Amino acid sequence: MRILIIEDDMTLARGMKTVLSSSHSVETAYTGEEALQLVAESDFELLILDLQLPDMSGIEVCSRIRDTEKNMPVLVVTGESKPAAVVALLDAGADDYITKPFRVDVLKARIRALGRRHATRTPAARRITIGDLTLDCNTHIVTRHGLEIRLRNKEFILLEQLMLHPNIAMSRATLLDKAWDSSEDAWANLIDVHIKYLRDKIDKPFDAHSIETVHGVGYRIRSTKSVKKPTA
């Protein structure tokens, strides 16, 4: 796996590079701008991103990367464990996080988990269509009624999982595992909150009801034509 470590603490960055270089190709960046330039010029399979950088926040770096077509997993390294801060970085497009100080074996386990998930994103299913809702796995573009719908990374992953299993009830635990790697700070209604965000974007503006609640289980998506095209 080709990994970019974005960390302004040179001692920590070099330490992680030394540990990971035995099994991965590893490069380092010490500022957000340097990282964005490297990401634009090269293809990485994983980013390890410090939340606090000298020129910009890790959240800004992550958001700017997600605004491009780059779709590699992002593992955030942070000393912050408050739920609000964690939600902010996950909503910015991070796939998982690890809090300082961390053990090397835990870091390696998180990398393996993200690598497995990224490798099994069904490469054959580049475009999934249910009714008039289309999700493109390559470009991360979702459209309905011909209109593009902007989703945050976690919303996209949840919608992708639902659309890969149409008409099948998926439990909250399964969806949580697919999107969050069982982060220890994930709370009981995290999936419910993100499903609401999804409905507000892909269903409500179109007067559609694609995502159904399956009481006592979780959620499923079914083929439903939107009733109307939202006005600007």
MIDOSE-1310 file (N, C-alpha, C; in nm, 2 decimals, decimal comma, always signed):
residues 232
mril	+0,08/-0,12/+0,00/+0,00/+0,00/+0,00/+0,09/+0,12/+0,00; +0,05/+0,22/-0,08/+0,13/+0,35/-0,08/+0,06/+0,45/+0,01; +0,13/+0,49/+0,11/+0,08/+0,57/+0,22/+0,15/+0,71/+0,23; +0,07/+0,81/+0,25/+0,12/+0,94/+0,28/+0,09/+0,98/+0,43
iied	+0,19/+1,01/+0,50/+0,18/+1,05/+0,64/+0,19/+1,21/+0,64; +0,08/+1,27/+0,69/+0,08/+1,42/+0,70/+0,08/+1,45/+0,85; +0,20/+1,49/+0,89/+0,23/+1,51/+1,04/+0,34/+1,61/+1,06; +0,31/+1,72/+1,13/+0,41/+1,83/+1,15/+0,52/+1,79/+1,25
dmtl	+0,49/+1,69/+1,34/+0,59/+1,65/+1,44/+0,68/+1,55/+1,36; +0,80/+1,60/+1,32/+0,89/+1,52/+1,24/+0,93/+1,40/+1,31; +0,95/+1,40/+1,44/+0,99/+1,28/+1,51/+0,89/+1,17/+1,50; +0,76/+1,21/+1,52/+0,65/+1,11/+1,51/+0,63/+1,07/+1,37
argm	+0,64/+1,16/+1,27/+0,63/+1,12/+1,13/+0,74/+1,02/+1,09; +0,86/+1,05/+1,13/+0,97/+0,96/+1,09/+0,95/+0,82/+1,16; +0,91/+0,83/+1,29/+0,88/+0,70/+1,36/+0,78/+0,62/+1,29; +0,67/+0,68/+1,25/+0,56/+0,60/+1,18/+0,61/+0,55/+1,05
ktvl	+0,69/+0,63/+0,98/+0,75/+0,59/+0,85/+0,84/+0,47/+0,86; +0,92/+0,47/+0,97/+1,01/+0,36/+0,99/+0,94/+0,23/+1,02; +0,83/+0,25/+1,10/+0,75/+0,13/+1,14/+0,68/+0,07/+1,02; +0,63/+0,16/+0,94/+0,54/+0,11/+0,83/+0,61/+0,08/+0,70
sssh	+0,74/+0,12/+0,69/+0,81/+0,11/+0,56/+0,85/-0,04/+0,53; +0,84/-0,12/+0,63/+0,88/-0,26/+0,61/+0,78/-0,33/+0,52; +0,65/-0,28/+0,52/+0,55/-0,35/+0,44/+0,47/-0,25/+0,35; +0,51/-0,13/+0,35/+0,43/-0,03/+0,27/+0,53/+0,07/+0,21
svet	+0,49/+0,14/+0,10/+0,57/+0,25/+0,05/+0,51/+0,38/+0,11; +0,60/+0,45/+0,19/+0,56/+0,56/+0,27/+0,63/+0,69/+0,23; +0,55/+0,80/+0,22/+0,60/+0,93/+0,20/+0,55/+1,02/+0,32; +0,61/+1,13/+0,34/+0,57/+1,22/+0,45/+0,55/+1,36/+0,40
aytg	+0,46/+1,43/+0,46/+0,44/+1,58/+0,44/+0,42/+1,64/+0,57; +0,48/+1,76/+0,59/+0,48/+1,83/+0,72/+0,38/+1,95/+0,73; +0,32/+1,98/+0,62/+0,22/+2,09/+0,62/+0,10/+2,05/+0,53; -0,01/+2,12/+0,55/-0,13/+2,09/+0,47/-0,11/+2,12/+0,32
eeal	-0,04/+2,23/+0,29/-0,02/+2,26/+0,15/+0,07/+2,16/+0,08; +0,17/+2,12/+0,15/+0,26/+2,02/+0,10/+0,18/+1,89/+0,07; +0,10/+1,85/+0,16/+0,02/+1,73/+0,15/-0,08/+1,74/+0,03; -0,15/+1,85/+0,02/-0,24/+1,87/-0,10/-0,17/+1,87/-0,23
qlva	-0,05/+1,92/-0,24/+0,03/+1,91/-0,36/+0,07/+1,77/-0,39; +0,11/+1,70/-0,29/+0,15/+1,56/-0,32/+0,03/+1,47/-0,36; -0,08/+1,50/-0,30/-0,20/+1,42/-0,33/-0,25/+1,45/-0,47; -0,23/+1,58/-0,51/-0,27/+1,62/-0,65/-0,18/+1,55/-0,75
esdf	-0,06/+1,53/-0,72/+0,04/+1,49/-0,81/+0,06/+1,33/-0,82; +0,02/+1,27/-0,71/+0,04/+1,12/-0,70/-0,08/+1,05/-0,65; -0,08/+0,92/-0,67/-0,19/+0,83/-0,63/-0,15/+0,76/-0,50; -0,21/+0,79/-0,39/-0,19/+0,72/-0,26/-0,31/+0,63/-0,23
elli	-0,28/+0,53/-0,16/-0,39/+0,43/-0,12/-0,44/+0,45/+0,02; -0,37/+0,54/+0,10/-0,41/+0,57/+0,23/-0,34/+0,70/+0,28; -0,41/+0,79/+0,35/-0,36/+0,90/+0,41/-0,37/+0,89/+0,56; -0,26/+0,92/+0,63/-0,26/+0,92/+0,78/-0,24/+1,07/+0,81
ldlq	-0,34/+1,13/+0,86/-0,35/+1,28/+0,87/-0,36/+1,33/+1,01; -0,26/+1,41/+1,05/-0,27/+1,48/+1,19/-0,38/+1,59/+1,18; -0,45/+1,60/+1,29/-0,56/+1,69/+1,30/-0,51/+1,84/+1,31; -0,39/+1,85/+1,37/-0,33/+1,99/+1,40/-0,21/+2,01/+1,31
lpdm	-0,22/+2,09/+1,21/-0,10/+2,12/+1,12/-0,07/+2,27/+1,14; +0,05/+2,31/+1,10/+0,09/+2,45/+1,13/+0,02/+2,55/+1,03; -0,02/+2,51/+0,91/-0,08/+2,61/+0,82/-0,23/+2,60/+0,80; -0,29/+2,48/+0,84/-0,43/+2,46/+0,83/-0,47/+2,34/+0,91
sgie	-0,60/+2,33/+0,94/-0,64/+2,21/+1,02/-0,65/+2,09/+0,94; -0,64/+1,97/+1,00/-0,66/+1,85/+0,93/-0,79/+1,84/+0,87; -0,89/+1,90/+0,94/-1,03/+1,89/+0,88/-1,04/+1,97/+0,75; -0,97/+2,08/+0,74/-0,96/+2,15/+0,61/-0,89/+2,07/+0,50
vcsr	-0,78/+2,01/+0,54/-0,71/+1,93/+0,44/-0,80/+1,81/+0,39; -0,87/+1,75/+0,48/-0,96/+1,64/+0,45/-1,07/+1,68/+0,36; -1,13/+1,80/+0,39/-1,24/+1,85/+0,31/-1,20/+1,89/+0,17; -1,08/+1,95/+0,16/-1,03/+1,99/+0,03/-0,99/+1,86/-0,06
irdt	-0,95/+1,76/+0,01/-0,92/+1,64/-0,07/-1,05/+1,57/-0,12; -1,15/+1,57/-0,03/-1,28/+1,51/-0,07/-1,35/+1,59/-0,17; -1,31/+1,72/-0,19/-1,37/+1,80/-0,30/-1,32/+1,76/-0,43; -1,21/+1,69/-0,44/-1,15/+1,64/-0,56/-1,21/+1,50/-0,59
eknm	-1,15/+1,43/-0,69/-1,20/+1,30/-0,73/-1,12/+1,19/-0,65; -1,02/+1,24/-0,56/-0,94/+1,14/-0,49/-1,03/+1,07/-0,38; -1,02/+0,94/-0,38/-1,11/+0,87/-0,29/-1,04/+0,77/-0,20; -0,91/+0,80/-0,17/-0,84/+0,71/-0,08/-0,89/+0,72/+0,07
pvlv	-0,87/+0,61/+0,15/-0,91/+0,62/+0,29/-0,83/+0,73/+0,36; -0,89/+0,79/+0,46/-0,81/+0,89/+0,54/-0,83/+0,85/+0,69; -0,71/+0,82/+0,75/-0,70/+0,79/+0,89/-0,65/+0,91/+0,97; -0,73/+0,97/+1,06/-0,69/+1,09/+1,13/-0,62/+1,05/+1,26
vtge	-0,51/+1,12/+1,29/-0,44/+1,10/+1,41/-0,47/+1,23/+1,50; -0,52/+1,21/+1,61/-0,57/+1,32/+1,69/-0,55/+1,30/+1,84; -0,53/+1,41/+1,91/-0,53/+1,40/+2,06/-0,67/+1,44/+2,11; -0,76/+1,46/+2,02/-0,90/+1,51/+2,06/-0,99/+1,39/+2,06
skpa	-1,07/+1,37/+2,17/-1,16/+1,25/+2,17/-1,31/+1,30/+2,20; -1,33/+1,43/+2,21/-1,47/+1,48/+2,24/-1,56/+1,44/+2,12; -1,68/+1,40/+2,14/-1,77/+1,36/+2,04/-1,79/+1,46/+1,93; -1,80/+1,59/+1,97/-1,82/+1,70/+1,87/-1,71/+1,71/+1,77
avva	-1,58/+1,70/+1,82/-1,47/+1,71/+1,74/-1,46/+1,59/+1,65; -1,49/+1,47/+1,70/-1,48/+1,35/+1,62/-1,59/+1,35/+1,51; -1,71/+1,40/+1,54/-1,81/+1,41/+1,44/-1,77/+1,51/+1,33; -1,70/+1,62/+1,36/-1,66/+1,72/+1,27/-1,56/+1,66/+1,17
llda	-1,46/+1,58/+1,22/-1,36/+1,52/+1,13/-1,42/+1,41/+1,04; -1,51/+1,33/+1,10/-1,58/+1,23/+1,02/-1,66/+1,29/+0,91; -1,74/+1,39/+0,95/-1,82/+1,46/+0,85/-1,74/+1,53/+0,74; -1,61/+1,56/+0,77/-1,52/+1,62/+0,67/-1,47/+1,52/+0,57
gadd	-1,50/+1,39/+0,60/-1,46/+1,29/+0,50/-1,36/+1,19/+0,55; -1,32/+1,20/+0,68/-1,23/+1,10/+0,74/-1,30/+0,96/+0,75; -1,22/+0,86/+0,73/-1,28/+0,72/+0,74/-1,27/+0,66/+0,88; -1,17/+0,70/+0,95/-1,14/+0,65/+1,08/-1,05/+0,74/+1,15
yitk	-1,03/+0,72/+1,28/-0,94/+0,80/+1,36/-0,87/+0,72/+1,47; -0,76/+0,77/+1,51/-0,68/+0,70/+1,62/-0,63/+0,81/+1,71; -0,65/+0,80/+1,84/-0,61/+0,90/+1,94/-0,47/+0,88/+1,99; -0,40/+0,99/+2,01/-0,26/+0,99/+2,07/-0,27/+0,98/+2,22
pfrv	-0,18/+0,91/+2,28/-0,08/+0,82/+2,22/-0,14/+0,69/+2,18; -0,08/+0,63/+2,08/-0,14/+0,50/+2,03/-0,03/+0,40/+2,02; -0,07/+0,27/+2,02/+0,02/+0,16/+2,01/+0,04/+0,13/+1,86; +0,16/+0,09/+1,83/+0,19/+0,05/+1,69/+0,10/-0,05/+1,63
dvlk	+0,07/-0,16/+1,71/-0,01/-0,27/+1,66/-0,15/-0,22/+1,63; -0,20/-0,12/+1,71/-0,33/-0,06/+1,69/-0,33/+0,02/+1,56; -0,23/+0,09/+1,53/-0,21/+0,17/+1,41/-0,21/+0,07/+1,29; -0,14/-0,03/+1,30/-0,13/-0,13/+1,19/-0,26/-0,19/+1,16
arir	-0,34/-0,22/+1,27/-0,47/-0,29/+1,26/-0,56/-0,20/+1,19; -0,56/-0,07/+1,22/-0,65/+0,03/+1,16/-0,62/+0,04/+1,01; -0,49/+0,04/+0,98/-0,45/+0,05/+0,84/-0,50/-0,08/+0,76; -0,48/-0,19/+0,82/-0,53/-0,32/+0,75/-0,68/-0,31/+0,73
algr	-0,75/-0,27/+0,83/-0,90/-0,26/+0,82/-0,94/-0,17/+0,71; -0,88/-0,05/+0,70/-0,91/+0,05/+0,59/-0,87/-0,01/+0,46; -0,76/-0,08/+0,45/-0,71/-0,14/+0,33/-0,81/-0,24/+0,28; -0,86/-0,32/+0,37/-0,96/-0,43/+0,33/-1,08/-0,36/+0,28
rhat	-1,13/-0,26/+0,35/-1,26/-0,20/+0,30/-1,24/-0,13/+0,17; -1,13/-0,07/+0,15/-1,11/+0,00/+0,02/-1,09/-0,10/-0,09; -1,03/-0,21/-0,07/-1,01/-0,31/-0,17/-1,14/-0,39/-0,21; -1,24/-0,38/-0,12/-1,36/-0,46/-0,14/-1,48/-0,36/-0,18
rtpa	-1,45/-0,25/-0,23/-1,55/-0,15/-0,27/-1,61/-0,19/-0,40; -1,63/-0,32/-0,43/-1,69/-0,38/-0,55/-1,65/-0,30/-0,67; -1,52/-0,33/-0,72/-1,48/-0,26/-0,84/-1,56/-0,28/-0,96; -1,63/-0,39/-0,97/-1,72/-0,41/-1,09/-1,84/-0,33/-1,09
arri	-1,89/-0,29/-0,97/-2,01/-0,21/-0,95/-1,98/-0,06/-0,95; -1,93/-0,01/-1,06/-1,88/+0,13/-1,07/-2,00/+0,22/-1,06; -2,12/+0,18/-1,11/-2,24/+0,27/-1,11/-2,35/+0,18/-1,07; -2,43/+0,23/-0,96/-2,54/+0,16/-0,91/-2,66/+0,25/-0,93
tigd	-2,77/+0,19/-0,99/-2,89/+0,27/-1,01/-3,01/+0,19/-0,95; -3,09/+0,27/-0,87/-3,21/+0,22/-0,81/-3,32/+0,32/-0,84; -3,41/+0,28/-0,92/-3,51/+0,38/-0,96/-3,45/+0,49/-1,04; -3,47/+0,62/-1,00/-3,40/+0,73/-1,06/-3,29/+0,79/-0,98
ltld	-3,24/+0,70/-0,89/-3,13/+0,74/-0,80/-3,00/+0,66/-0,85; -2,89/+0,73/-0,88/-2,77/+0,67/-0,93/-2,65/+0,71/-0,84; -2,57/+0,61/-0,81/-2,45/+0,64/-0,73/-2,33/+0,58/-0,82; -2,23/+0,67/-0,84/-2,11/+0,63/-0,91/-2,00/+0,61/-0,81
cnth	-1,95/+0,49/-0,80/-1,85/+0,45/-0,70/-1,71/+0,51/-0,74; -1,69/+0,54/-0,87/-1,56/+0,60/-0,91/-1,55/+0,74/-0,88; -1,65/+0,82/-0,92/-1,65/+0,96/-0,91/-1,70/+1,02/-0,78; -1,77/+0,93/-0,70/-1,84/+0,97/-0,58/-1,95/+1,07/-0,61
ivtr	-2,01/+1,06/-0,72/-2,12/+1,15/-0,76/-2,26/+1,07/-0,75; -2,35/+1,13/-0,68/-2,49/+1,08/-0,67/-2,58/+1,17/-0,74; -2,67/+1,12/-0,82/-2,77/+1,20/-0,89/-2,91/+1,14/-0,87; -3,00/+1,23/-0,88/-3,14/+1,19/-0,88/-3,22/+1,29/-0,97
hgle	-3,30/+1,23/-1,06/-3,37/+1,32/-1,15/-3,28/+1,40/-1,24; -3,15/+1,35/-1,26/-3,05/+1,42/-1,33/-2,98/+1,53/-1,26; -3,01/+1,55/-1,13/-2,95/+1,65/-1,05/-2,84/+1,59/-0,96; -2,73/+1,65/-0,95/-2,62/+1,60/-0,86/-2,66/+1,64/-0,71
irlr	-2,63/+1,54/-0,63/-2,66/+1,56/-0,48/-2,52/+1,54/-0,41; -2,48/+1,65/-0,34/-2,36/+1,65/-0,27/-2,37/+1,58/-0,13; -2,29/+1,47/-0,11/-2,30/+1,40/+0,01/-2,16/+1,40/+0,08; -2,16/+1,40/+0,21/-2,04/+1,38/+0,28/-1,99/+1,24/+0,28
nkef	-1,87/+1,21/+0,31/-1,81/+1,08/+0,29/-1,89/+0,97/+0,36; -1,92/+0,99/+0,48/-2,00/+0,88/+0,56/-2,14/+0,86/+0,50; -2,20/+0,97/+0,46/-2,33/+0,96/+0,39/-2,32/+0,87/+0,26; -2,21/+0,90/+0,19/-2,19/+0,83/+0,06/-2,17/+0,68/+0,09
ille	-2,09/+0,65/+0,19/-2,06/+0,50/+0,22/-2,19/+0,43/+0,27; -2,27/+0,50/+0,35/-2,40/+0,44/+0,39/-2,49/+0,42/+0,28; -2,50/+0,52/+0,19/-2,59/+0,50/+0,07/-2,54/+0,39/-0,02; -2,41/+0,39/-0,04/-2,35/+0,28/-0,12/-2,38/+0,14/-0,07
qlml	-2,37/+0,12/+0,07/-2,40/-0,01/+0,12/-2,55/-0,04/+0,11; -2,63/+0,05/+0,13/-2,78/+0,03/+0,11/-2,81/-0,01/-0,04; -2,75/+0,07/-0,13/-2,78/+0,04/-0,27/-2,71/-0,09/-0,32; -2,61/-0,13/-0,26/-2,55/-0,26/-0,30/-2,64/-0,38/-0,25
hpni	-2,73/-0,35/-0,16/-2,82/-0,45/-0,11/-2,96/-0,41/-0,12; -3,02/-0,38/-0,23/-3,15/-0,32/-0,25/-3,26/-0,42/-0,19; -3,35/-0,36/-0,12/-3,47/-0,43/-0,06/-3,43/-0,52/+0,06; -3,30/-0,52/+0,10/-3,26/-0,60/+0,21/-3,24/-0,51/+0,33
amsr	-3,30/-0,56/+0,44/-3,29/-0,48/+0,57/-3,15/-0,50/+0,62; -3,08/-0,38/+0,64/-2,94/-0,39/+0,70/-2,95/-0,33/+0,84; -2,89/-0,40/+0,93/-2,89/-0,37/+1,07/-2,80/-0,24/+1,09; -2,83/-0,17/+1,20/-2,75/-0,06/+1,24/-2,60/-0,10/+1,26
atll	-2,59/-0,22/+1,33/-2,45/-0,27/+1,36/-2,37/-0,29/+1,23; -2,44/-0,35/+1,13/-2,37/-0,38/+1,00/-2,33/-0,25/+0,94; -2,42/-0,15/+0,93/-2,39/-0,02/+0,87/-2,28/+0,05/+0,95; -2,28/+0,04/+1,08/-2,18/+0,11/+1,16/-2,04/+0,05/+1,13
dkaw	-2,04/-0,09/+1,12/-1,91/-0,15/+1,10/-1,86/-0,12/+0,96; -1,95/-0,10/+0,86/-1,90/-0,07/+0,73/-1,84/+0,07/+0,72; -1,90/+0,16/+0,80/-1,86/+0,30/+0,78/-1,77/+0,36/+0,89; -1,76/+0,29/+1,01/-1,68/+0,35/+1,11/-1,57/+0,26/+1,18
dsse	-1,55/+0,14/+1,13/-1,45/+0,05/+1,19/-1,47/+0,04/+1,34; -1,59/+0,04/+1,38/-1,62/+0,01/+1,53/-1,54/+0,11/+1,62; -1,54/+0,24/+1,58/-1,47/+0,34/+1,66/-1,53/+0,34/+1,80; -1,45/+0,34/+1,90/-1,50/+0,33/+2,04/-1,59/+0,44/+2,09
dawa	-1,59/+0,55/+2,02/-1,67/+0,66/+2,06/-1,80/+0,67/+1,98; -1,83/+0,57/+1,90/-1,95/+0,57/+1,82/-2,07/+0,55/+1,92; -2,17/+0,63/+1,91/-2,28/+0,62/+2,00/-2,40/+0,55/+1,93; -2,50/+0,52/+2,01/-2,61/+0,43/+1,97/-2,68/+0,49/+1,85
nlid	-2,71/+0,62/+1,84/-2,79/+0,67/+1,73/-2,71/+0,73/+1,62; -2,59/+0,70/+1,61/-2,50/+0,76/+1,50/-2,56/+0,73/+1,37; -2,60/+0,60/+1,34/-2,65/+0,56/+1,21/-2,78/+0,64/+1,19; -2,87/+0,65/+1,29/-3,00/+0,72/+1,27/-2,98/+0,86/+1,23
vhik	-2,88/+0,93/+1,29/-2,85/+1,07/+1,26/-2,81/+1,08/+1,11; -2,72/+0,99/+1,07/-2,67/+1,00/+0,93/-2,77/+0,96/+0,83; -2,86/+0,87/+0,86/-2,97/+0,83/+0,78/-3,06/+0,95/+0,76; -3,09/+1,03/+0,87/-3,17/+1,15/+0,85/-3,10/+1,25/+0,76
ylrd	-2,97/+1,27/+0,77/-2,90/+1,35/+0,67/-2,92/+1,31/+0,53; -2,91/+1,17/+0,51/-2,93/+1,12/+0,38/-3,07/+1,15/+0,32; -3,17/+1,12/+0,41/-3,31/+1,14/+0,36/-3,33/+1,29/+0,33; -3,27/+1,38/+0,41/-3,29/+1,52/+0,38/-3,23/+1,56/+0,25
kidk	-3,13/+1,48/+0,20/-3,07/+1,52/+0,07/-3,12/+1,44/-0,05; -3,15/+1,31/-0,03/-3,18/+1,23/-0,15/-3,33/+1,20/-0,16; -3,41/+1,22/-0,05/-3,55/+1,19/-0,06/-3,64/+1,32/-0,04; -3,62/+1,39/+0,06/-3,71/+1,50/+0,10/-3,72/+1,60/-0,01
pfda	-3,61/+1,65/-0,08/-3,63/+1,75/-0,18/-3,71/+1,70/-0,30; -3,71/+1,57/-0,32/-3,78/+1,51/-0,44/-3,91/+1,44/-0,40; -3,95/+1,46/-0,28/-4,08/+1,40/-0,23/-4,08/+1,25/-0,26; -3,96/+1,19/-0,23/-3,95/+1,04/-0,25/-3,93/+0,98/-0,11
hsie	-3,94/+0,85/-0,11/-3,93/+0,77/+0,02/-3,85/+0,64/-0,01; -3,72/+0,66/-0,05/-3,64/+0,55/-0,09/-3,59/+0,47/+0,03; -3,55/+0,54/+0,14/-3,49/+0,48/+0,25/-3,60/+0,45/+0,35; -3,62/+0,32/+0,38/-3,72/+0,28/+0,48/-3,66/+0,24/+0,61
tvhg	-3,74/+0,27/+0,72/-3,70/+0,22/+0,85/-3,76/+0,08/+0,86; -3,67/-0,02/+0,90/-3,72/-0,15/+0,93/-3,72/-0,17/+1,08; -3,83/-0,15/+1,15/-3,83/-0,14/+1,29/-3,77/-0,27/+1,36; -3,69/-0,24/+1,46/-3,62/-0,35/+1,53/-3,50/-0,41/+1,46
vgyr	-3,47/-0,35/+1,33/-3,36/-0,40/+1,26/-3,27/-0,29/+1,22; -3,32/-0,21/+1,13/-3,23/-0,10/+1,08/-3,30/-0,03/+0,96; -3,23/-0,04/+0,84/-3,28/+0,04/+0,72/-3,27/-0,05/+0,60; -3,35/-0,01/+0,50/-3,33/-0,07/+0,36/-3,37/+0,04/+0,26
irst	-3,32/+0,02/+0,14/-3,35/+0,11/+0,03/-3,43/+0,03/-0,08; -3,53/+0,09/-0,13/-3,61/+0,03/-0,24/-3,62/+0,12/-0,35; -3,66/+0,07/-0,47/-3,67/+0,14/-0,59/-3,80/+0,23/-0,58; -3,78/+0,36/-0,58/-3,89/+0,45/-0,57/-3,86/+0,57/-0,66
ksvk	-3,95/+0,59/-0,75/-3,94/+0,71/-0,84/-3,97/+0,84/-0,76; -3,89/+0,94/-0,78/-3,91/+1,07/-0,72/-4,04/+1,13/-0,78; -4,11/+1,20/-0,70/-4,24/+1,26/-0,74/-4,21/+1,39/-0,81; -4,11/+1,46/-0,77/-4,09/+1,60/-0,83/-3,95/+1,63/-0,84
kpta	-3,92/+1,72/-0,92/-3,78/+1,77/-0,94/-3,78/+1,90/-0,86; -3,68/+1,91/-0,76/-3,68/+2,03/-0,68/-3,65/+2,16/-0,76; -3,71/+2,27/-0,72/-3,68/+2,39/-0,78/-3,55/+2,46/-0,72; -3,49/+2,54/-0,79/-3,36/+2,60/-0,74/-3,40/+2,70/-0,63
